[in-house]
Amino acid sequence: MSAEGTQRPGKAELEAARDRVIPDVLPDGGAVFRVLFSGINPSLYSAATGHHFARPGNRFWPALHRSGFTGKLLAPSEQGLLAEYGLGITNIVARSTARADELSPEELRAGGERLEALVERHRPRFLAVAGVTAYRAAFRRPNAAIGLQDELVGSARLWVLPNPSGLNASWTLDRIAGEFARLRAHS
């Protein structure tokens, strides 16, 4: 059982989730839209559960809370509450995979174009991409670093965040939350 009291997906459920798409979580039209967070693509675990950043060990939700974006620690199943905070979630590439390295450079670039269109349509103040390597490929910015970027995506300011995956051992939860807090201070 997970911390939420729900059964974790088994091996067959995870494999069946390959190439699934999780719907974007976006505030209603006309609502304040501060930040659109973008992951690289859904994990099989996220696709099996239908919730963004759902894999145990992913630090997105704790970092979001520790940084002050949310008043409480949200579980992935509470992703619908993000709109109350003026936040949303999407992915560069919509289809789920076991690992991000299964994505081609062409898919990442096409995903960058999709993100640009999404930002134009929904007009968040910031687009925050979680994963500098994927951002570099998707937006053809080979020298990009974590933090505020000089360019805009549509009308949105752009911030690159560290990948919150538990596999990204070079970034601790405190460091990730600190970068989220820097973004929150600007948004």
N, C-alpha and C positions, 0 to 999 in steps of 0.2 A: 504494500500500500504506500502511496505517496503521502506527503505532509497534508495534502488536501483531503485525504481519505478516499481517493479514487485509485482504481487498479492501474498499475503501470502497463503500458502496451507490451505484449510479448514479442518474440522474434518474428513470428508470422505476421503480426499486425504491423510491425515496423517495416518489414519487406513489402507488404501490401500498400504501404504509404508512399513508396517511391514514386516520384514525379507528381505527387499531389500538390495542389495549390491551397494556401490558406488565404481567406479573404483579408483584404486590408482593413485596418481599424482606423476609422477617420471620424472626426467630429462632424455633426450635421452641418449642412450648408448655412452660412451666415454666422455660425458660432466662432468664437475666438479660436484661432488655430496657431498656437505658439511654435510647436516643434513636431515635425514628421520624422520619426526615427526609422531608419532603414537598416535592416540586417542584410547579410550577404544573400542568403536563401534559407528556406526552412530546413531544419534537420528532419530526419525521418520521424523522430520522437515528436517534434512539433506538429508535423503533418498528421501523425496518428492521433494526436490529441485535439488538433484543430486550434491550438493556441501558440502564439508567437513566443519565442525564447523559452520554451517549456522544458527543455531537457534539464534534468537534475544537474546541478553544478554550473549552469549558466548564471552569470552574475548580472544580467540586465536588470531584473526586477529589484534585487537588493541595491544596486547602484542608483537606480531611478529614485528609490525611496531615500537612501542615505544622502543623496545630493539635494533633497528638498523638493523635487518635482512633484512627489505625491505625499499626502499626509499620513499614509500608512503603507506598509509593505503589501503590495498587491501580489496575489498568486496569478500565474498565467491565465487561469480560468476567469479572472476578473478583468481581463484586458479591455472589455467594453466600458469600464469605468474611466479609461484614459481621457475620453472626450470631456469629462467634467473638469479636467486639468488643462484642457486645450492642447492635448497631445494625440498623436496617432502613430501607427506602426505599419510598415510595408517591408518589402525586400527588393534588393536590386534584381535578383532573378526569382521569379515566382515559384518555380518547381522545386520540390524537395529532393535532397540527395543525402547519402550517408555522410559525405564529406564535401566541403566547399571546393576542394581541388578537382572534383568531378565536373566542374563548370568550365566551359571553354572560354577563351578570351572574347570570342564573338558573342556568346551569351551574355557576358558581363557588359560589353559595350551596348548591346541591344537593351539590356536592363537599365543602363544609364540613360538611354533615350526615353525609356518608359517612365523612369523617375522624373525626368524633365517635364514630360507631358502631365504626369500626376500633380506635380508642384504647380504647373500653370493652371490646371483645372481647380485645385483646392486651395492654393495660395497660403501655405503656412509661412510664418516669419522665418523659420529656419528649417533646413533639411540637415539632419544629423545622420551621417553614414557610419555605422559601427563596423569597422574593419578597414584599415588603411590600405592593405594590399589589394582588396577588392575594389576600393574606391579608385586607386591608381589605374587599374585595368579598365573599369567601367567608364571613367571620365578622361582617360588618356593623360593622366598627370603623374608621370613616373617618379617625380621627386616630392610628391605631397607628403606632409607630415601630419601628425595628430594636432588638432586644434582648429581655430578659425581659419578659413581659406579666403584668399583675396577675391575669387570670382563668386558670382551668383549662379544659382540654378533657377532659371526663370526669374521670379522676383524674390526668391528666398535666399537669405544668407546661408552659407554652407559651413558646417562644422564636421570634422572627421574625428570620430571617437575610436578608442581601442576596441577591438573585438571582445565582447564580454564572455565568450566561450570559456569554459573551464580548461580547455586545451591551451589557451593563451597564458601560459605560466609566467611570462615576463611582466604581466600586469596583475597586480594584486587587486582585490576588491576595493581597498582604500584608494589606490591610485585611479582605478576606473571611476569610482564615485567622485573623486576630486575633479576629474575631467568633465564628468556630467555636471558637477556644480559650476564649473567655469562656464559651460554652455548655458545653464539656467540663469546665471548672473547677466548674461547678454540677451536672453530671450524675454 
